[in-house]
Amino acid sequence: MRIKLEEVDKKGAISVEEAIARRRSRRSFKRTKLTKKHLSHLIWSAGKAPSAGATYPLELYVVIGADCVEDIDAGVYHTERGYSQLEVHKEGDLRTELAYACLSQMFVAHAPVSFVIAAEYERTTRRYGDRGVRYVLIEVGHVSQNVYLQCEALGLATVAIGAFHDDAVARVLNLPRQHRPLYVMPVGVSAEK
Ligand SMILES: Cc1cc2nc3c(=O)[nH]c(=O)nc-3n(C[C@H](O)[C@H](O)[C@H](O)COP(=O)(O)O)c2cc1C
């Protein structure tokens, strides 16, 4: 099943300076559902990062809980077509399993959505050799920062998670062998006062 994402409104509620100034890692999330518009903005932002030699080694997966995003069922989704659509990759609410794979950082299970950014290193190392590994790791930082800033602009909370068992995350999401997870970013409406 394919889900077409929405067109993104480029006039944000806050300036880029405000988003940078306000950005912090936020780890508590309300039970409030996200909208398809939220998801469309976040995925669009993730797709707007620079890529070494335009080799685009990163793949974005979205773990969605039950009753967590308007009109979208629980499951793992893969972003496709220039980050404009989602394709179901695996069904079910896998947030608790994902939290355990992230060394039991249980706030992951409370976020309605988590992004998992994975890399296919070969796309970049084919061109740049070993230095390509460095480029891929730099690139995931660009994507993550875009997601952080977009969250601030939408009034959402997120945190970049690097502490997880790679194989466990890959197993929970049923990732293809060549897609190695680099970052997990839970996203939701902030529950902070
Ligand atoms: C590479 C990297 C890995 C991180 N991994 C985790 C993590 O596993 N769990 C977590 O709660 N925060 C993680 N963070 C977030 C940092 O704890 C956070 O950025 C730092 O405390 C500074 O706070 P700030 O983001 O609010 O400025 C990570 C950040 C980076 C850059």
The ligand as an SDF file (V2000), in Angstrom:
LIG
                    3D

 31 33  0  0  0  0  0  0  0  0999 V2000
   25.5620   11.3000   17.9080 C   0  0  0  0  0  0  0  0  0  0  0  0
   24.5220   11.5630   18.9710 C   0  0  0  0  0  0  0  0  0  0  0  0
   23.9490   10.4950   19.6400 C   0  0  0  0  0  0  0  0  0  0  0  0
   22.9770   10.7290   20.6140 C   0  0  0  0  0  0  0  0  0  0  0  0
   22.3700    9.6590   21.2070 N   0  0  0  0  0  0  0  0  0  0  0  0
   21.4120    9.8700   22.1320 C   0  0  0  0  0  0  0  0  0  0  0  0
   20.7410    8.7650   22.7350 C   0  0  0  0  0  0  0  0  0  0  0  0
   21.0100    7.5990   22.4560 O   0  0  0  0  0  0  0  0  0  0  0  0
   19.7700    9.0400   23.6450 N   0  0  0  0  0  0  0  0  0  0  0  0
   19.4280   10.3200   24.0020 C   0  0  0  0  0  0  0  0  0  0  0  0
   18.5360   10.4860   24.8190 O   0  0  0  0  0  0  0  0  0  0  0  0
   20.0410   11.4000   23.4310 N   0  0  0  0  0  0  0  0  0  0  0  0
   21.0200   11.1970   22.5050 C   0  0  0  0  0  0  0  0  0  0  0  0
   21.6110   12.2770   21.8950 N   0  0  0  0  0  0  0  0  0  0  0  0
   21.1900   13.6480   22.2410 C   0  0  0  0  0  0  0  0  0  0  0  0
   22.1770   14.3380   23.1800 C   0  0  0  0  0  0  0  0  0  0  0  0
   22.0750   13.7760   24.4690 O   0  0  0  0  0  0  0  0  0  0  0  0
   21.8750   15.8470   23.2070 C   0  0  0  0  0  0  0  0  0  0  0  0
   22.0000   16.3860   21.9130 O   0  0  0  0  0  0  0  0  0  0  0  0
   22.7970   16.5920   24.1740 C   0  0  0  0  0  0  0  0  0  0  0  0
   22.5180   16.2180   25.5150 O   0  0  0  0  0  0  0  0  0  0  0  0
   22.7140   18.1060   24.0300 C   0  0  0  0  0  0  0  0  0  0  0  0
   21.3890   18.5410   24.2820 O   0  0  0  0  0  0  0  0  0  0  0  0
   20.5340   19.3750   23.2170 P   0  0  0  0  0  0  0  0  0  0  0  0
   20.3450   18.4980   21.9870 O   0  0  0  0  0  0  0  0  0  0  0  0
   19.2240   19.6280   23.9170 O   0  0  0  0  0  0  0  0  0  0  0  0
   21.2760   20.6230   22.8600 O   0  0  0  0  0  0  0  0  0  0  0  0
   22.5940   12.0580   20.9420 C   0  0  0  0  0  0  0  0  0  0  0  0
   23.1660   13.1260   20.2310 C   0  0  0  0  0  0  0  0  0  0  0  0
   24.1030   12.8960   19.2670 C   0  0  0  0  0  0  0  0  0  0  0  0
   24.6770   14.0670   18.5000 C   0  0  0  0  0  0  0  0  0  0  0  0
  1  2  1  0
  2  3  1  0
  2 30  2  0
  3  4  2  0
  4  5  1  0
  4 28  1  0
  5  6  2  0
  6  7  1  0
  6 13  1  0
  7  8  2  0
  7  9  1  0
  9 10  1  0
 10 11  2  0
 10 12  1  0
 12 13  2  0
 13 14  1  0
 14 15  1  0
 14 28  1  0
 15 16  1  0
 16 17  1  0
 16 18  1  0
 18 19  1  0
 18 20  1  0
 20 21  1  0
 20 22  1  0
 22 23  1  0
 23 24  1  0
 24 25  2  0
 24 26  1  0
 24 27  1  0
 28 29  2  0
 29 30  1  0
 30 31  1  0
M  END
$$$$
